[in-house]
Amino acid sequence: MRDLKEFARENGLVDEVLDIDRMKFKWADDKSCGKSSYSTFVKKGCLLRLLLEKHLLNEFKDLRWPIGHSATGERQIRRFLYIADAHENYRPSP
């Protein structure tokens, strides 16, 4: 994850990286959902989404994470994005 953050900062996304670092996790207090250990995955997903939105993801893979171009890397990216989306859409049970 350090490489993701460094790359984003190097490309002028300092404020966005800080926002992601400061994220509060909606499911952190809801032990019934069993997702409290996913915080790092959520942050990775948010960082990957940021690079994707800024059209920097391929450059990141070229320079820092060549395995990201492989089927395994693409699967990891989809997983992190899925977990980040699940966090954004999470609603605690009543």
Backbone as XML, in Angstrom:
<?xml version="1.0"?>
<chain id="A" units="angstrom">
  <residue number="1" name="MET">
    <atom name="N" x="0.833" y="-1.189" z="0.000"/>
    <atom name="CA" x="0.000" y="0.000" z="0.000"/>
    <atom name="C" x="0.875" y="1.249" z="0.000"/>
  </residue>
  <residue number="2" name="ARG">
    <atom name="N" x="2.063" y="1.146" z="0.534"/>
    <atom name="CA" x="2.964" y="2.292" z="0.563"/>
    <atom name="C" x="3.232" y="2.802" z="-0.848"/>
  </residue>
  <residue number="3" name="ASP">
    <atom name="N" x="3.461" y="1.869" z="-1.788"/>
    <atom name="CA" x="3.709" y="2.269" z="-3.179"/>
    <atom name="C" x="2.516" y="3.010" z="-3.772"/>
  </residue>
  <residue number="4" name="LEU">
    <atom name="N" x="1.303" y="2.554" z="-3.453"/>
    <atom name="CA" x="0.097" y="3.232" z="-3.936"/>
    <atom name="C" x="0.067" y="4.673" z="-3.447"/>
  </residue>
  <residue number="5" name="LYS">
    <atom name="N" x="0.294" y="4.846" z="-2.152"/>
    <atom name="CA" x="0.256" y="6.191" z="-1.562"/>
    <atom name="C" x="1.353" y="7.073" z="-2.140"/>
  </residue>
  <residue number="6" name="GLU">
    <atom name="N" x="2.572" y="6.538" z="-2.207"/>
    <atom name="CA" x="3.693" y="7.325" z="-2.731"/>
    <atom name="C" x="3.435" y="7.751" z="-4.170"/>
  </residue>
  <residue number="7" name="PHE">
    <atom name="N" x="2.963" y="6.829" z="-4.976"/>
    <atom name="CA" x="2.697" y="7.134" z="-6.379"/>
    <atom name="C" x="1.619" y="8.209" z="-6.500"/>
  </residue>
  <residue number="8" name="ALA">
    <atom name="N" x="0.557" y="8.074" z="-5.721"/>
    <atom name="CA" x="-0.521" y="9.072" z="-5.758"/>
    <atom name="C" x="0.007" y="10.442" z="-5.345"/>
  </residue>
  <residue number="9" name="ARG">
    <atom name="N" x="0.793" y="10.479" z="-4.280"/>
    <atom name="CA" x="1.364" y="11.767" z="-3.827"/>
    <atom name="C" x="2.272" y="12.366" z="-4.901"/>
  </residue>
  <residue number="10" name="GLU">
    <atom name="N" x="3.117" y="11.531" z="-5.495"/>
    <atom name="CA" x="4.033" y="12.005" z="-6.539"/>
    <atom name="C" x="3.285" y="12.586" z="-7.731"/>
  </residue>
  <residue number="11" name="ASN">
    <atom name="N" x="2.039" y="12.197" z="-7.890"/>
    <atom name="CA" x="1.224" y="12.677" z="-9.008"/>
    <atom name="C" x="0.228" y="13.744" z="-8.578"/>
  </residue>
  <residue number="12" name="GLY">
    <atom name="N" x="0.532" y="14.426" z="-7.470"/>
    <atom name="CA" x="-0.251" y="15.585" z="-7.049"/>
    <atom name="C" x="-1.530" y="15.281" z="-6.300"/>
  </residue>
  <residue number="13" name="LEU">
    <atom name="N" x="-1.680" y="14.079" z="-5.788"/>
    <atom name="CA" x="-2.922" y="13.696" z="-5.105"/>
    <atom name="C" x="-2.735" y="13.640" z="-3.585"/>
  </residue>
  <residue number="14" name="VAL">
    <atom name="N" x="-1.954" y="14.563" z="-3.059"/>
    <atom name="CA" x="-1.623" y="14.588" z="-1.628"/>
    <atom name="C" x="-2.873" y="14.712" z="-0.769"/>
  </residue>
  <residue number="15" name="ASP">
    <atom name="N" x="-3.748" y="15.654" z="-1.089"/>
    <atom name="CA" x="-4.960" y="15.861" z="-0.287"/>
    <atom name="C" x="-5.874" y="14.642" z="-0.322"/>
  </residue>
  <residue number="16" name="GLU">
    <atom name="N" x="-5.997" y="14.038" z="-1.479"/>
    <atom name="CA" x="-6.857" y="12.863" z="-1.617"/>
    <atom name="C" x="-6.330" y="11.689" z="-0.789"/>
  </residue>
  <residue number="17" name="VAL">
    <atom name="N" x="-4.998" y="11.515" z="-0.774"/>
    <atom name="CA" x="-4.390" y="10.443" z="0.026"/>
    <atom name="C" x="-4.638" y="10.704" z="1.508"/>
  </residue>
  <residue number="18" name="LEU">
    <atom name="N" x="-4.514" y="11.959" z="1.929"/>
    <atom name="CA" x="-4.801" y="12.301" z="3.332"/>
    <atom name="C" x="-6.247" y="11.991" z="3.688"/>
  </residue>
  <residue number="19" name="ASP">
    <atom name="N" x="-7.165" y="12.327" z="2.800"/>
    <atom name="CA" x="-8.586" y="12.028" z="3.045"/>
    <atom name="C" x="-8.806" y="10.526" z="3.220"/>
  </residue>
  <residue number="20" name="ILE">
    <atom name="N" x="-8.169" y="9.736" z="2.396"/>
    <atom name="CA" x="-8.313" y="8.279" z="2.491"/>
    <atom name="C" x="-7.702" y="7.780" z="3.800"/>
  </residue>
  <residue number="21" name="ASP">
    <atom name="N" x="-6.541" y="8.319" z="4.176"/>
    <atom name="CA" x="-5.908" y="7.924" z="5.439"/>
    <atom name="C" x="-6.786" y="8.235" z="6.644"/>
  </residue>
  <residue number="22" name="ARG">
    <atom name="N" x="-7.554" y="9.298" z="6.552"/>
    <atom name="CA" x="-8.389" y="9.742" z="7.681"/>
    <atom name="C" x="-9.790" y="9.135" z="7.677"/>
  </residue>
  <residue number="23" name="MET">
    <atom name="N" x="-10.059" y="8.254" z="6.742"/>
    <atom name="CA" x="-11.406" y="7.679" z="6.620"/>
    <atom name="C" x="-11.873" y="7.049" z="7.925"/>
  </residue>
  <residue number="24" name="LYS">
    <atom name="N" x="-13.141" y="7.250" z="8.214"/>
    <atom name="CA" x="-13.806" y="6.561" z="9.326"/>
    <atom name="C" x="-14.560" y="5.395" z="8.710"/>
  </residue>
  <residue number="25" name="PHE">
    <atom name="N" x="-14.487" y="4.270" z="9.342"/>
    <atom name="CA" x="-15.117" y="3.081" z="8.787"/>
    <atom name="C" x="-16.481" y="2.859" z="9.388"/>
  </residue>
  <residue number="26" name="LYS">
    <atom name="N" x="-17.488" y="2.862" z="8.513"/>
    <atom name="CA" x="-18.886" y="2.733" z="8.927"/>
    <atom name="C" x="-19.117" y="1.430" z="9.675"/>
  </residue>
  <residue number="27" name="TRP">
    <atom name="N" x="-18.421" y="0.383" z="9.294"/>
    <atom name="CA" x="-18.693" y="-0.908" z="9.909"/>
    <atom name="C" x="-17.786" y="-1.188" z="11.103"/>
  </residue>
  <residue number="28" name="ALA">
    <atom name="N" x="-16.915" y="-0.248" z="11.489"/>
    <atom name="CA" x="-15.967" y="-0.488" z="12.583"/>
    <atom name="C" x="-16.658" y="-0.798" z="13.903"/>
  </residue>
  <residue number="29" name="ASP">
    <atom name="N" x="-17.809" y="-0.190" z="14.156"/>
    <atom name="CA" x="-18.511" y="-0.407" z="15.413"/>
    <atom name="C" x="-19.554" y="-1.508" z="15.328"/>
  </residue>
  <residue number="30" name="ASP">
    <atom name="N" x="-19.789" y="-2.019" z="14.157"/>
    <atom name="CA" x="-20.815" y="-3.047" z="13.973"/>
    <atom name="C" x="-20.135" y="-4.415" z="13.872"/>
  </residue>
  <residue number="31" name="LYS">
    <atom name="N" x="-19.922" y="-5.046" z="15.006"/>
    <atom name="CA" x="-19.211" y="-6.334" z="15.038"/>
    <atom name="C" x="-20.005" y="-7.446" z="14.354"/>
  </residue>
  <residue number="32" name="SER">
    <atom name="N" x="-21.312" y="-7.253" z="14.220"/>
    <atom name="CA" x="-22.142" y="-8.299" z="13.617"/>
    <atom name="C" x="-21.865" y="-8.480" z="12.129"/>
  </residue>
  <residue number="33" name="CYS">
    <atom name="N" x="-21.279" y="-7.474" z="11.487"/>
    <atom name="CA" x="-21.055" y="-7.597" z="10.045"/>
    <atom name="C" x="-19.764" y="-8.349" z="9.735"/>
  </residue>
  <residue number="34" name="GLY">
    <atom name="N" x="-18.879" y="-8.493" z="10.719"/>
    <atom name="CA" x="-17.652" y="-9.262" z="10.527"/>
    <atom name="C" x="-16.662" y="-8.652" z="9.561"/>
  </residue>
  <residue number="35" name="LYS">
    <atom name="N" x="-16.674" y="-7.338" z="9.390"/>
    <atom name="CA" x="-15.827" y="-6.696" z="8.394"/>
    <atom name="C" x="-14.776" y="-5.767" z="8.999"/>
  </residue>
  <residue number="36" name="SER">
    <atom name="N" x="-14.599" y="-5.764" z="10.307"/>
    <atom name="CA" x="-13.691" y="-4.794" z="10.916"/>
    <atom name="C" x="-12.251" y="-4.954" z="10.441"/>
  </residue>
  <residue number="37" name="SER">
    <atom name="N" x="-11.873" y="-6.137" z="9.986"/>
    <atom name="CA" x="-10.495" y="-6.355" z="9.559"/>
    <atom name="C" x="-10.250" y="-5.924" z="8.111"/>
  </residue>
  <residue number="38" name="TYR">
    <atom name="N" x="-11.241" y="-5.390" z="7.453"/>
    <atom name="CA" x="-11.122" y="-5.025" z="6.045"/>
    <atom name="C" x="-10.662" y="-3.585" z="5.816"/>
  </residue>
  <residue number="39" name="SER">
    <atom name="N" x="-10.318" y="-2.842" z="6.870"/>
    <atom name="CA" x="-9.970" y="-1.423" z="6.717"/>
    <atom name="C" x="-8.861" y="-1.191" z="5.691"/>
  </residue>
  <residue number="40" name="THR">
    <atom name="N" x="-7.800" y="-1.984" z="5.749"/>
    <atom name="CA" x="-6.694" y="-1.817" z="4.808"/>
    <atom name="C" x="-7.155" y="-2.090" z="3.382"/>
  </residue>
  <residue number="41" name="PHE">
    <atom name="N" x="-8.012" y="-3.100" z="3.207"/>
    <atom name="CA" x="-8.527" y="-3.410" z="1.875"/>
    <atom name="C" x="-9.379" y="-2.267" z="1.339"/>
  </residue>
  <residue number="42" name="VAL">
    <atom name="N" x="-10.172" y="-1.649" z="2.219"/>
    <atom name="CA" x="-10.999" y="-0.506" z="1.806"/>
    <atom name="C" x="-10.097" y="0.620" z="1.326"/>
  </residue>
  <residue number="43" name="LYS">
    <atom name="N" x="-9.058" y="0.910" z="2.097"/>
    <atom name="CA" x="-8.141" y="1.992" z="1.719"/>
    <atom name="C" x="-7.437" y="1.684" z="0.397"/>
  </residue>
  <residue number="44" name="LYS">
    <atom name="N" x="-6.995" y="0.444" z="0.227"/>
    <atom name="CA" x="-6.361" y="0.071" z="-1.049"/>
    <atom name="C" x="-7.343" y="0.260" z="-2.203"/>
  </residue>
  <residue number="45" name="GLY">
    <atom name="N" x="-8.579" y="-0.165" z="-1.988"/>
    <atom name="CA" x="-9.598" y="-0.001" z="-3.023"/>
    <atom name="C" x="-9.837" y="1.458" z="-3.361"/>
  </residue>
  <residue number="46" name="CYS">
    <atom name="N" x="-9.880" y="2.296" z="-2.336"/>
    <atom name="CA" x="-10.085" y="3.737" z="-2.564"/>
    <atom name="C" x="-8.903" y="4.346" z="-3.309"/>
  </residue>
  <residue number="47" name="LEU">
    <atom name="N" x="-7.691" y="3.936" z="-2.955"/>
    <atom name="CA" x="-6.508" y="4.437" z="-3.655"/>
    <atom name="C" x="-6.489" y="3.964" z="-5.109"/>
  </residue>
  <residue number="48" name="LEU">
    <atom name="N" x="-6.831" y="2.708" z="-5.331"/>
    <atom name="CA" x="-6.879" y="2.195" z="-6.705"/>
    <atom name="C" x="-7.950" y="2.911" z="-7.518"/>
  </residue>
  <residue number="49" name="ARG">
    <atom name="N" x="-9.111" y="3.154" z="-6.909"/>
    <atom name="CA" x="-10.182" y="3.872" z="-7.606"/>
    <atom name="C" x="-9.721" y="5.287" z="-7.967"/>
  </residue>
  <residue number="50" name="LEU">
    <atom name="N" x="-9.026" y="5.933" z="-7.039"/>
    <atom name="CA" x="-8.506" y="7.275" z="-7.293"/>
    <atom name="C" x="-7.570" y="7.261" z="-8.507"/>
  </residue>
  <residue number="51" name="LEU">
    <atom name="N" x="-6.650" y="6.306" z="-8.539"/>
    <atom name="CA" x="-5.734" y="6.218" z="-9.682"/>
    <atom name="C" x="-6.488" y="5.914" z="-10.972"/>
  </residue>
  <residue number="52" name="LEU">
    <atom name="N" x="-7.496" y="5.079" z="-10.874"/>
    <atom name="CA" x="-8.319" y="4.750" z="-12.042"/>
    <atom name="C" x="-9.038" y="5.994" z="-12.562"/>
  </residue>
  <residue number="53" name="GLU">
    <atom name="N" x="-9.645" y="6.754" z="-11.649"/>
    <atom name="CA" x="-10.381" y="7.966" z="-12.035"/>
    <atom name="C" x="-9.464" y="9.024" z="-12.636"/>
  </residue>
  <residue number="54" name="LYS">
    <atom name="N" x="-8.219" y="9.072" z="-12.171"/>
    <atom name="CA" x="-7.261" y="10.067" z="-12.668"/>
    <atom name="C" x="-6.451" y="9.538" z="-13.855"/>
  </residue>
  <residue number="55" name="HIS">
    <atom name="N" x="-6.833" y="8.361" z="-14.353"/>
    <atom name="CA" x="-6.157" y="7.733" z="-15.499"/>
    <atom name="C" x="-4.675" y="7.485" z="-15.221"/>
  </residue>
  <residue number="56" name="LEU">
    <atom name="N" x="-4.376" y="7.072" z="-13.984"/>
    <atom name="CA" x="-2.999" y="6.808" z="-13.584"/>
    <atom name="C" x="-2.748" y="5.340" z="-13.238"/>
  </residue>
  <residue number="57" name="LEU">
    <atom name="N" x="-3.779" y="4.525" z="-13.268"/>
    <atom name="CA" x="-3.617" y="3.140" z="-12.823"/>
    <atom name="C" x="-2.654" y="2.353" z="-13.711"/>
  </residue>
  <residue number="58" name="ASN">
    <atom name="N" x="-2.768" y="2.494" z="-15.011"/>
    <atom name="CA" x="-1.854" y="1.757" z="-15.898"/>
    <atom name="C" x="-0.412" y="2.201" z="-15.702"/>
  </residue>
  <residue number="59" name="GLU">
    <atom name="N" x="-0.212" y="3.494" z="-15.497"/>
    <atom name="CA" x="1.143" y="3.989" z="-15.246"/>
    <atom name="C" x="1.680" y="3.421" z="-13.935"/>
  </residue>
  <residue number="60" name="PHE">
    <atom name="N" x="0.822" y="3.359" z="-12.909"/>
    <atom name="CA" x="1.229" y="2.771" z="-11.632"/>
    <atom name="C" x="1.659" y="1.314" z="-11.834"/>
  </residue>
  <residue number="61" name="LYS">
    <atom name="N" x="0.863" y="0.572" z="-12.595"/>
    <atom name="CA" x="1.196" y="-0.831" z="-12.839"/>
    <atom name="C" x="2.499" y="-0.943" z="-13.637"/>
  </residue>
  <residue number="62" name="ASP">
    <atom name="N" x="2.677" y="-0.081" z="-14.619"/>
    <atom name="CA" x="3.903" y="-0.113" z="-15.427"/>
    <atom name="C" x="5.144" y="0.146" z="-14.577"/>
  </residue>
  <residue number="63" name="LEU">
    <atom name="N" x="5.063" y="1.157" z="-13.716"/>
    <atom name="CA" x="6.239" y="1.608" z="-12.976"/>
    <atom name="C" x="6.465" y="0.904" z="-11.646"/>
  </residue>
  <residue number="64" name="ARG">
    <atom name="N" x="5.390" y="0.560" z="-10.954"/>
    <atom name="CA" x="5.541" y="0.073" z="-9.579"/>
    <atom name="C" x="4.997" y="-1.323" z="-9.321"/>
  </residue>
  <residue number="65" name="TRP">
    <atom name="N" x="4.084" y="-1.794" z="-10.151"/>
    <atom name="CA" x="3.400" y="-3.051" z="-9.850"/>
    <atom name="C" x="3.095" y="-3.803" z="-11.142"/>
  </residue>
  <residue number="66" name="PRO">
    <atom name="N" x="4.137" y="-4.314" z="-11.814"/>
    <atom name="CA" x="3.937" y="-4.985" z="-13.099"/>
    <atom name="C" x="2.973" y="-6.170" z="-13.032"/>
  </residue>
  <residue number="67" name="ILE">
    <atom name="N" x="2.922" y="-6.855" z="-11.895"/>
    <atom name="CA" x="1.994" y="-7.988" z="-11.770"/>
    <atom name="C" x="0.541" y="-7.518" z="-11.886"/>
  </residue>
  <residue number="68" name="GLY">
    <atom name="N" x="0.321" y="-6.226" z="-11.708"/>
    <atom name="CA" x="-1.024" y="-5.670" z="-11.840"/>
    <atom name="C" x="-1.614" y="-5.863" z="-13.223"/>
  </residue>
  <residue number="69" name="HIS">
    <atom name="N" x="-0.762" y="-6.079" z="-14.214"/>
    <atom name="CA" x="-1.239" y="-6.329" z="-15.580"/>
    <atom name="C" x="-1.647" y="-7.787" z="-15.790"/>
  </residue>
  <residue number="70" name="SER">
    <atom name="N" x="-1.268" y="-8.665" z="-14.872"/>
    <atom name="CA" x="-1.577" y="-10.095" z="-15.019"/>
    <atom name="C" x="-3.006" y="-10.388" z="-14.568"/>
  </residue>
  <residue number="71" name="ALA">
    <atom name="N" x="-3.460" y="-11.592" z="-14.839"/>
    <atom name="CA" x="-4.802" y="-12.002" z="-14.399"/>
    <atom name="C" x="-4.903" y="-11.943" z="-12.875"/>
  </residue>
  <residue number="72" name="THR">
    <atom name="N" x="-3.841" y="-12.338" z="-12.190"/>
    <atom name="CA" x="-3.831" y="-12.287" z="-10.722"/>
    <atom name="C" x="-3.945" y="-10.851" z="-10.236"/>
  </residue>
  <residue number="73" name="GLY">
    <atom name="N" x="-3.172" y="-9.959" z="-10.831"/>
    <atom name="CA" x="-3.222" y="-8.549" z="-10.445"/>
    <atom name="C" x="-4.585" y="-7.933" z="-10.705"/>
  </residue>
  <residue number="74" name="GLU">
    <atom name="N" x="-5.160" y="-8.232" z="-11.858"/>
    <atom name="CA" x="-6.494" y="-7.708" z="-12.189"/>
    <atom name="C" x="-7.542" y="-8.226" z="-11.207"/>
  </residue>
  <residue number="75" name="ARG">
    <atom name="N" x="-7.392" y="-9.486" z="-10.800"/>
    <atom name="CA" x="-8.313" y="-10.070" z="-9.819"/>
    <atom name="C" x="-8.182" y="-9.352" z="-8.473"/>
  </residue>
  <residue number="76" name="GLN">
    <atom name="N" x="-6.948" y="-9.037" z="-8.064"/>
    <atom name="CA" x="-6.728" y="-8.306" z="-6.813"/>
    <atom name="C" x="-7.355" y="-6.916" z="-6.883"/>
  </residue>
  <residue number="77" name="ILE">
    <atom name="N" x="-7.177" y="-6.248" z="-8.001"/>
    <atom name="CA" x="-7.756" y="-4.915" z="-8.174"/>
    <atom name="C" x="-9.274" y="-4.983" z="-8.050"/>
  </residue>
  <residue number="78" name="ARG">
    <atom name="N" x="-9.891" y="-5.934" z="-8.743"/>
    <atom name="CA" x="-11.355" y="-6.079" z="-8.654"/>
    <atom name="C" x="-11.798" y="-6.343" z="-7.222"/>
  </residue>
  <residue number="79" name="ARG">
    <atom name="N" x="-11.051" y="-7.161" z="-6.500"/>
    <atom name="CA" x="-11.400" y="-7.468" z="-5.100"/>
    <atom name="C" x="-11.335" y="-6.212" z="-4.235"/>
  </residue>
  <residue number="80" name="PHE">
    <atom name="N" x="-10.251" y="-5.447" z="-4.347"/>
    <atom name="CA" x="-10.115" y="-4.229" z="-3.543"/>
    <atom name="C" x="-11.210" y="-3.221" z="-3.885"/>
  </residue>
  <residue number="81" name="LEU">
    <atom name="N" x="-11.513" y="-3.072" z="-5.165"/>
    <atom name="CA" x="-12.579" y="-2.147" z="-5.571"/>
    <atom name="C" x="-13.934" y="-2.620" z="-5.051"/>
  </residue>
  <residue number="82" name="TYR">
    <atom name="N" x="-14.175" y="-3.924" z="-5.086"/>
    <atom name="CA" x="-15.430" y="-4.490" z="-4.577"/>
    <atom name="C" x="-15.576" y="-4.206" z="-3.079"/>
  </residue>
  <residue number="83" name="ILE">
    <atom name="N" x="-14.504" y="-4.403" z="-2.323"/>
    <atom name="CA" x="-14.559" y="-4.170" z="-0.873"/>
    <atom name="C" x="-14.764" y="-2.690" z="-0.578"/>
  </residue>
  <residue number="84" name="ALA">
    <atom name="N" x="-14.098" y="-1.808" z="-1.325"/>
    <atom name="CA" x="-14.293" y="-0.365" z="-1.131"/>
    <atom name="C" x="-15.737" y="0.019" z="-1.439"/>
  </residue>
  <residue number="85" name="ASP">
    <atom name="N" x="-16.302" y="-0.538" z="-2.505"/>
    <atom name="CA" x="-17.707" y="-0.269" z="-2.844"/>
    <atom name="C" x="-18.639" y="-0.797" z="-1.758"/>
  </residue>
  <residue number="86" name="ALA">
    <atom name="N" x="-18.341" y="-1.990" z="-1.245"/>
    <atom name="CA" x="-19.172" y="-2.569" z="-0.179"/>
    <atom name="C" x="-19.161" y="-1.668" z="1.049"/>
  </residue>
  <residue number="87" name="HIS">
    <atom name="N" x="-18.011" y="-1.078" z="1.345"/>
    <atom name="CA" x="-17.934" y="-0.165" z="2.485"/>
    <atom name="C" x="-18.783" y="1.073" z="2.245"/>
  </residue>
  <residue number="88" name="GLU">
    <atom name="N" x="-18.681" y="1.641" z="1.054"/>
    <atom name="CA" x="-19.451" y="2.846" z="0.744"/>
    <atom name="C" x="-20.950" y="2.592" z="0.788"/>
  </residue>
  <residue number="89" name="ASN">
    <atom name="N" x="-21.366" y="1.397" z="0.420"/>
    <atom name="CA" x="-22.791" y="1.065" z="0.373"/>
    <atom name="C" x="-23.299" y="0.405" z="1.653"/>
  </residue>
  <residue number="90" name="TYR">
    <atom name="N" x="-22.435" y="0.239" z="2.641"/>
    <atom name="CA" x="-22.799" y="-0.452" z="3.880"/>
    <atom name="C" x="-23.842" y="0.338" z="4.669"/>
  </residue>
  <residue number="91" name="ARG">
    <atom name="N" x="-24.832" y="-0.366" z="5.131"/>
    <atom name="CA" x="-25.861" y="0.207" z="6.011"/>
    <atom name="C" x="-25.972" y="-0.700" z="7.225"/>
  </residue>
  <residue number="92" name="PRO">
    <atom name="N" x="-25.770" y="-0.160" z="8.447"/>
    <atom name="CA" x="-25.863" y="-1.012" z="9.641"/>
    <atom name="C" x="-27.254" y="-1.611" z="9.789"/>
  </residue>
  <residue number="93" name="SER">
    <atom name="N" x="-27.312" y="-2.813" z="10.363"/>
    <atom name="CA" x="-28.623" y="-3.421" z="10.603"/>
    <atom name="C" x="-29.333" y="-2.691" z="11.739"/>
  </residue>
  <residue number="94" name="PRO">
    <atom name="N" x="-30.646" y="-2.592" z="11.609"/>
    <atom name="CA" x="-31.412" y="-1.852" z="12.634"/>
    <atom name="C" x="-31.416" y="-2.540" z="13.977"/>
  </residue>
</chain>
